[in-house]
Amino acid sequence: MRVAMYYNNHDVRLEELPIPAISPDELLVKVWASGVCGSDVLEWYRVPKAPLVLGHEIAGEIVEVGANIETWKTGDRVFVSHHVPCNMCRYCLSNHHSVCDTLAKTNFDPGGFAEYLRVPAINVRHGVFRLPERMSYEDAVFIEPLACVFRGQLHAGWNPGKRVLVIGAGITGLLHIKLAERTGASRILAVDISEDRLAAALRCGADVAVPAGPGLVQKTQDANDGLLPEVVIVATGSLPAVTDAFRLVDRGGTILFFAPTDPGIDVPMPFNELWRKEITMTTSYAGSPRDILASIELIASKKIVVSDMITHRLPLQRTQEGFALVSQAGSSLKVIIEPQA
């Protein structure tokens, strides 16, 4: 089978690998759509593990079923989670599935930028989800990122009627905007350095889009009747964005740090000011099975429309082009690789 083998952001090669053989407790899935995630182009994270086949935002069709499996059949349309929790450890039982040791050790084989992938037994048990008939494979690519966003807003103690600021209007930032609008934010602001992405934020539901830079606090207050936002979501790993969040959140508010910085970065924090203002700071990583189920329902019901964020559909042999589009962070939004095209 053909795969897109990742060496670095500028070297993604079309190569051949054998179609994986499955055991009696495993599944073989034909990949119909696989999204390029922003985390796929983090070279500091990916290059040390290269060469490898990336791709974890996948949707496909079961084409082979292990002899011991009775719950799935060939032809079933599915989303498959690449990392799965054990659902039994102290972290899972306290609803912190994404820090489960098992989650960090699991994956499918080889990755979503391939014509086929093998679903290991533990992923079959905890990470295979049926796609509703009304959901396309393209829309299903957004299940994983929306699940992460859903979990993040839960961690931020989401309640309707909040003033929300999203810093970083890439795909996850836009999904945060869409979800916040759907769940009752009173006013949504977006901040980015890109005019294209600010325009996308307005299309996706932001009330105001403000370019990053000097005067940001005043511009934010001007757009909020003199108030600062109660929830600030940092959907970029940019250090200036992280430090801007400390200045942009209202007293008693919450900052959700949704994206990592580069490794080794120390963030200067105005601790006394944050303490005096009773600022809550939280983080969020990945999504749990609960979040995935919620994401499926939100997309299938069109409560969250995702198709308007797809800007590129590329065959497997053009995966290098897809990585370039995402790493450049220009006018592209969601880039989808179609291995069967």
PENOR-V558431 format. One record per pair of residues at least 24 apart in sequence whose C-alpha atoms are under 8 Angstrom apart, sorted by the first residue. I is the first residue (numbers start at 1). J is the second residue. If there is no record, write none. Layout:
I	J
I	J
This chain:
1	114
1	115
1	116
2	114
2	115
2	316
3	53
3	113
3	114
3	115
3	316
4	53
4	54
4	113
4	114
4	316
4	317
4	319
5	51
5	52
5	53
5	54
6	50
6	51
6	52
6	53
6	54
7	47
7	50
7	51
7	52
8	43
8	46
8	47
8	50
9	41
9	43
9	320
9	323
9	324
9	327
10	320
10	323
10	324
11	320
12	319
12	320
13	317
13	320
14	316
14	317
19	116
19	117
20	109
20	116
20	117
20	118
21	118
22	66
22	118
23	66
23	67
24	65
24	66
24	67
24	68
24	69
25	66
25	67
25	68
25	69
25	120
25	121
25	124
26	65
26	66
26	69
26	118
26	119
26	120
26	121
26	124
27	62
27	63
27	64
27	65
27	66
27	118
27	119
27	120
27	121
27	124
28	62
28	63
28	64
28	65
28	116
28	117
28	118
28	119
29	60
29	61
29	62
29	63
29	64
29	116
29	117
29	118
29	119
30	60
30	61
30	62
30	63
30	115
30	116
30	117
31	58
31	59
31	60
31	61
31	112
31	114
31	115
31	116
31	117
31	338
31	339
31	340
32	58
32	59
32	60
32	61
32	115
32	137
32	338
32	339
32	340
33	58
33	59
33	60
33	137
33	138
33	141
33	336
33	337
33	338
33	339
34	58
34	59
34	112
34	113
34	141
34	336
34	337
34	338
34	339
35	141
35	142
35	334
35	335
35	336
35	337
36	322
36	323
36	326
36	334
36	335
36	336
36	337
37	326
38	326
38	327
41	323
41	326
41	327
44	262
44	263
52	110
53	110
53	111
53	112
53	113
53	114
54	110
54	111
54	112
54	113
55	111
55	112
55	113
56	81
56	82
56	111
56	112
56	144
57	81
57	112
57	141
57	142
57	143
57	144
57	145
58	112
58	140
58	141
59	137
59	138
59	140
59	141
60	137
76	130
77	130
77	131
78	128
78	129
78	130
78	131
79	128
79	129
79	130
79	131
79	140
79	143
80	119
80	123
80	127
80	128
80	129
81	123
81	127
81	128
81	144
82	106
82	107
82	108
82	123
82	127
83	107
83	108
83	123
83	127
84	122
84	123
84	126
84	127
84	288
85	126
85	288
86	126
97	287
97	288
98	285
98	286
98	287
98	288
113	316
113	319
113	337
113	339
114	316
114	339
115	339
115	340
126	289
127	289
131	296
132	300
134	300
135	299
135	300
138	307
138	336
139	299
139	306
139	307
140	296
140	299
141	336
142	306
143	292
143	295
143	296
143	299
144	287
144	292
144	295
145	172
146	172
146	175
146	292
146	295
147	286
147	287
147	288
147	291
147	292
147	293
147	294
147	295
148	284
148	285
148	286
148	287
148	291
149	175
149	176
149	287
150	176
150	179
150	287
150	291
150	294
150	295
151	284
151	286
151	287
151	288
151	291
152	256
152	258
152	283
152	284
152	285
153	256
155	256
155	282
155	283
155	284
156	231
156	254
156	255
156	256
156	282
159	184
160	184
160	185
160	186
161	185
161	186
161	187
162	186
162	187
162	229
162	230
162	231
163	187
163	188
163	224
163	228
163	229
163	230
163	231
164	188
164	189
164	229
164	230
164	231
164	232
164	233
165	189
165	190
165	191
165	229
165	231
165	232
165	233
166	190
166	191
166	232
166	233
166	234
166	235
167	191
167	192
167	232
167	233
167	234
167	235
167	236
167	241
168	192
168	234
168	235
168	236
168	241
169	197
169	198
169	200
169	201
169	235
170	197
170	235
170	329
170	333
171	309
171	333
171	334
172	235
173	235
174	200
174	201
174	204
177	201
177	204
177	205
177	206
178	204
178	205
178	304
179	304
181	205
181	206
182	303
182	304
187	224
189	220
194	330
196	330
196	331
197	331
217	247
217	248
220	248
229	253
230	254
231	255
231	256
232	256
233	257
233	258
234	258
234	259
235	259
236	260
236	261
237	261
237	262
239	267
242	267
243	267
243	268
243	269
246	270
246	274
249	279
250	277
251	277
251	278
251	279
252	277
252	278
252	279
252	280
253	278
253	279
253	280
254	279
254	280
254	281
254	282
255	279
255	280
255	281
255	282
256	281
256	282
256	283
256	284
257	281
257	282
257	283
257	284
258	283
258	284
258	285
309	333
309	334
310	334
310	335
310	336
311	335
312	336
313	337
313	338
314	338
315	339
315	340
315	341
316	340
316	341
